[in-house]
Amino acid sequence: MDKERGKPTVSVAMSSYNGEQYIADQIESILSQKDVVVDLVVRDDGSKDHTRDILRKYAADKKLTLIEGENVG
C-alpha cells in the first residue's frame, strides 16, 4: 500500500512492438485508473516506428519505467 496517498500500488508489465498508433492511449488508460497508484513497466521489443520515442517521453516524465530491447523472434 502506498502510505503517502493511502492507496494500494498496482504493478503493470506491458510489452510493445511497433505500436505507435495506440501506445499513448494504452498508457493513458492504465495510468488513469482510480483508487490505485500504478507502477508501469514497459519493455519495448525493438520497435522500428516511433513507439520508442513515445515511451521515452513518458519515461522522462517518470510516468513509467522503460526497458529497451531487441526483437529476437
C-alpha distances in whole Angstrom, upper triangle without the diagonal:
4,6,9,9,7,6,4,6,9,12,15,18,21,25,28,31,34,32,32,33,30,27,27,26,24,22,22,21,18,17,18,15,14,11,9,9,11,12,16,18,22,25,28,31,34,34,37,37,35,31,31,32,29,26,27,27,23,23,25,23,19,18,18,19,23,25,28,31,34,35,36,37
4,6,6,5,5,5,6,10,12,15,18,21,25,27,31,33,31,31,32,29,26,25,25,23,21,20,20,17,15,16,15,14,11,9,7,10,11,15,17,21,24,27,30,33,33,36,36,33,30,29,30,27,25,25,25,21,20,22,20,17,16,17,18,22,24,27,30,33,35,36,38
4,6,5,7,8,10,13,16,19,22,25,29,31,35,37,34,35,36,33,30,28,28,27,24,24,24,21,19,19,18,16,13,12,11,14,14,18,21,24,28,31,34,36,37,40,39,36,33,32,33,30,28,28,27,24,23,24,22,19,19,20,21,25,27,31,33,37,38,40,41
4,6,8,10,11,15,17,20,23,25,29,31,34,36,34,34,35,32,29,27,27,26,23,22,23,20,17,18,17,16,13,12,10,14,15,18,21,24,28,30,34,36,36,39,38,35,32,31,31,29,26,27,25,22,22,22,20,17,17,19,20,24,27,30,33,37,38,40,42
4,5,9,10,13,16,19,22,24,28,30,33,35,32,32,33,30,27,25,25,24,21,20,20,18,15,15,14,12,9,9,8,12,14,17,20,24,27,30,33,35,35,38,37,34,31,31,31,28,26,26,25,22,22,23,20,17,16,18,20,24,27,30,33,37,38,40,41
4,7,9,13,16,19,22,25,29,31,35,36,34,34,35,31,29,27,27,25,23,22,21,19,17,17,15,13,9,9,9,13,15,19,22,25,28,31,35,37,37,40,39,36,33,33,33,30,28,29,28,24,24,26,23,20,19,20,22,26,28,32,35,38,39,41,42
4,7,9,13,16,19,22,25,28,31,33,30,31,31,28,26,24,24,22,20,19,18,16,14,14,12,9,6,5,6,10,12,16,19,22,25,28,32,34,34,37,36,34,30,30,31,28,25,27,26,22,22,24,21,19,17,18,20,23,26,29,32,35,36,38,39
4,7,10,13,16,19,23,26,29,32,29,30,31,27,25,24,23,21,19,19,18,15,14,14,12,11,8,5,6,9,11,14,17,20,23,26,29,32,32,36,35,33,29,29,30,27,24,26,26,22,22,24,22,19,17,17,19,22,24,27,30,33,34,35,36
4,7,10,13,16,20,22,26,28,26,27,28,25,22,21,21,19,16,17,16,13,12,13,11,11,9,6,5,6,7,10,13,16,20,23,26,29,29,32,31,29,26,25,27,24,21,23,22,19,18,21,19,16,14,14,15,18,20,24,26,29,30,32,33
4,6,10,13,17,19,23,25,23,24,25,22,19,19,19,16,14,15,14,10,10,12,10,11,10,7,6,5,6,8,11,14,17,20,23,26,26,30,29,27,24,23,25,22,19,21,22,18,18,20,19,16,14,13,14,17,18,22,24,27,27,29,29
4,7,10,14,16,20,23,21,22,24,20,18,18,18,15,13,15,14,10,11,14,12,14,14,10,9,6,5,6,8,11,14,17,20,23,23,27,26,25,21,21,23,20,17,19,20,16,15,19,18,15,12,11,11,14,15,18,20,23,24,25,26
4,6,10,13,17,19,17,19,20,17,14,15,15,12,10,13,12,8,10,13,12,14,15,12,11,7,6,5,6,8,11,14,17,20,20,23,23,22,18,18,20,18,15,17,18,15,14,18,17,15,12,10,10,12,13,16,18,21,21,23,23
4,7,10,14,17,15,18,19,16,14,15,16,12,11,14,14,11,12,16,15,18,19,15,14,10,9,6,5,6,8,11,13,17,17,21,21,20,16,16,19,17,14,16,18,15,14,18,18,15,13,10,10,10,11,13,15,17,17,19,20
4,7,10,13,12,14,16,13,10,12,13,10,9,13,13,10,12,15,15,19,20,17,16,12,11,8,6,5,6,9,11,14,14,17,17,17,13,13,16,14,11,14,16,14,14,17,18,16,13,10,10,10,10,12,13,15,15,17,17
4,7,10,10,13,15,13,10,13,14,11,11,15,15,13,15,19,19,22,24,21,20,16,14,11,9,6,5,6,7,11,11,14,15,15,11,12,15,14,11,14,16,15,14,18,19,18,16,12,12,10,9,10,10,12,11,14,14
4,7,6,9,11,10,8,11,13,11,11,15,15,14,16,19,20,24,26,23,22,18,16,13,11,7,6,5,6,8,7,11,11,11,8,9,12,11,9,13,15,14,14,17,19,18,16,13,13,10,10,10,10,11,10,13,14
4,5,8,11,11,9,13,15,13,14,17,18,18,20,22,23,27,29,27,25,22,20,16,14,10,9,6,5,6,5,8,9,10,7,9,12,12,11,14,16,16,16,19,21,21,19,16,16,13,12,11,10,10,8,12,12
4,6,8,9,9,12,14,13,15,17,19,19,20,23,25,28,31,29,27,23,22,19,17,13,12,9,8,8,5,6,5,7,6,8,11,11,11,14,16,16,17,20,21,22,20,18,18,15,15,13,13,12,11,14,14
4,5,6,5,9,10,10,11,14,15,15,17,19,21,25,28,26,24,21,20,17,16,12,12,10,10,11,8,9,8,8,6,9,11,10,10,14,15,15,16,19,20,20,18,16,17,15,15,14,15,15,14,17,17
4,6,5,7,10,10,11,13,15,16,17,19,21,25,28,26,25,21,21,17,17,13,14,11,13,12,9,10,7,6,4,8,9,7,9,12,13,13,15,17,18,19,17,16,17,15,16,15,16,16,16,20,20
4,6,8,9,10,12,13,14,16,18,19,21,25,28,27,26,22,23,19,19,16,17,14,16,16,12,13,10,9,8,12,12,10,12,15,15,15,18,20,20,22,19,18,20,18,20,19,20,20,19,22,22
4,6,5,6,9,10,11,13,14,16,18,21,24,23,22,19,20,16,17,14,15,14,16,16,13,15,12,11,9,13,13,10,12,15,15,14,17,19,19,20,17,16,18,17,18,18,20,20,19,23,22
4,5,5,6,9,10,11,12,14,16,20,23,21,20,16,16,13,13,10,12,11,13,14,12,14,11,10,7,10,11,8,8,12,12,11,13,16,16,16,14,13,14,13,15,15,17,18,18,21,21
4,5,5,6,8,10,10,12,15,18,21,20,18,16,16,13,14,12,14,14,16,17,14,16,14,11,9,11,11,7,8,11,10,9,12,14,13,15,12,12,14,14,16,17,19,21,21,24,24
4,5,5,6,9,10,10,13,16,20,19,18,15,17,14,16,14,17,16,19,20,17,19,16,14,12,15,15,11,12,15,14,12,15,17,16,17,14,14,17,17,19,20,22,23,23,26,26
4,6,5,6,9,10,12,15,18,17,16,13,14,11,13,11,14,14,17,18,16,19,17,15,12,14,15,12,11,15,14,12,15,17,16,16,13,12,15,15,17,18,20,21,21,24,24
4,5,5,6,8,11,14,17,15,14,11,11,8,10,9,13,13,16,18,16,19,17,15,12,13,14,10,9,12,12,9,11,14,13,13,9,9,12,12,15,16,19,21,21,24,24
4,5,5,6,9,12,15,14,13,11,13,11,13,13,16,17,20,22,20,22,19,17,14,16,16,12,12,14,13,10,13,15,13,13,10,11,14,15,18,20,22,24,25,28,28
4,6,5,7,10,14,13,13,11,13,11,14,14,17,18,21,23,21,24,21,19,16,18,19,15,14,17,16,13,16,18,16,16,12,13,16,17,20,22,24,26,26,28,28
4,6,6,10,12,11,10,8,10,8,11,12,15,17,20,22,21,23,22,20,17,18,19,15,14,17,16,13,14,17,15,14,11,11,13,15,17,20,22,24,24,27,27
4,6,9,11,9,8,6,9,8,11,13,16,18,21,23,22,25,23,20,17,18,18,15,13,16,14,11,13,15,13,12,8,9,13,15,18,20,23,25,26,29,29
4,6,10,9,9,9,12,12,15,16,20,21,24,26,25,27,25,23,20,21,21,17,16,19,17,14,16,18,15,15,11,13,16,18,21,24,26,29,29,32,32
4,7,7,8,8,11,12,15,17,20,22,25,28,26,29,27,25,22,23,24,20,19,21,20,16,18,21,18,17,13,14,17,20,22,25,27,30,30,32,32
4,6,8,9,13,15,18,20,24,26,29,31,30,33,31,29,26,27,27,23,22,24,23,19,21,23,20,19,15,17,20,23,25,28,31,33,34,36,36
4,7,10,13,15,19,22,25,28,31,33,32,35,34,31,28,29,29,26,24,26,25,21,22,24,21,19,17,18,21,24,26,29,32,35,35,37,38
4,6,10,12,16,18,22,25,28,30,30,33,32,29,26,26,27,24,22,23,23,19,19,22,19,17,14,15,17,20,23,26,29,32,32,34,35
4,7,10,13,16,20,22,26,28,28,31,30,27,24,24,24,21,19,21,20,16,16,18,16,13,11,12,14,18,20,24,26,29,30,32,33
4,6,10,12,16,19,22,24,24,27,26,24,21,20,21,18,16,18,17,13,14,16,14,12,9,9,11,14,17,20,23,26,27,29,30
4,7,10,13,16,20,22,22,26,25,23,19,19,20,18,14,16,16,13,12,15,13,10,8,7,8,11,14,17,20,23,24,26,27
4,7,10,13,16,19,19,22,21,19,16,15,17,14,11,13,14,10,10,13,13,10,7,5,6,9,11,14,17,20,21,23,24
4,7,10,13,16,16,20,20,18,15,13,16,14,10,12,14,11,9,13,13,11,9,6,5,6,8,11,13,16,18,20,21
4,6,10,12,12,16,16,15,11,10,13,12,8,10,13,10,9,13,14,12,11,7,6,5,6,8,10,13,14,17,18
4,6,9,10,14,15,14,11,10,13,13,9,11,14,13,12,15,17,15,14,10,8,6,5,6,7,10,11,13,15
4,6,7,10,11,11,8,7,11,11,8,10,14,13,12,15,17,17,15,12,11,8,6,5,6,8,9,12,13
4,6,9,11,13,10,9,13,14,12,14,17,17,16,19,21,20,19,16,14,11,9,7,5,5,5,8,9
4,6,9,11,9,8,12,13,12,13,16,17,16,19,21,21,20,17,16,12,10,7,6,4,5,9,11
4,6,7,6,7,10,11,11,12,15,16,16,18,20,21,20,17,16,13,12,9,9,8,8,12,13
4,7,8,8,10,12,13,14,16,18,18,20,22,23,22,20,20,16,15,12,12,10,10,14,14
4,6,8,9,10,12,13,15,16,17,19,21,22,21,19,19,16,16,14,14,13,13,17,17
4,6,5,6,9,10,11,13,14,16,17,19,18,17,17,14,15,13,15,15,15,19,20
4,5,5,6,9,10,11,12,14,16,17,15,14,14,11,13,11,13,13,14,17,18
4,5,5,6,9,10,10,12,14,15,14,13,12,9,10,8,10,12,13,17,18
4,5,5,6,9,10,11,13,14,14,13,14,11,13,11,14,15,17,20,22
4,5,5,7,9,10,11,13,12,11,13,11,13,12,15,17,18,22,23
4,5,5,6,9,10,11,10,8,9,7,10,10,13,15,16,20,21
4,5,5,6,9,10,10,9,9,7,10,10,13,16,18,21,23
4,5,5,6,9,9,9,11,10,13,13,17,19,21,25,26
4,5,5,6,5,6,8,9,12,13,17,20,21,25,26
4,5,5,6,5,6,6,10,11,15,18,20,23,25
4,5,8,8,9,9,13,14,18,21,23,26,28
4,5,8,10,11,15,17,20,23,26,29,31
4,6,7,10,13,16,19,23,25,28,30
4,7,10,13,16,19,22,24,27,28
4,6,10,13,16,19,21,23,25
4,7,10,13,17,19,21,23
4,6,10,13,15,18,20
4,7,10,13,15,17
4,7,10,13,15
4,7,9,12
4,6,9
4,6
4
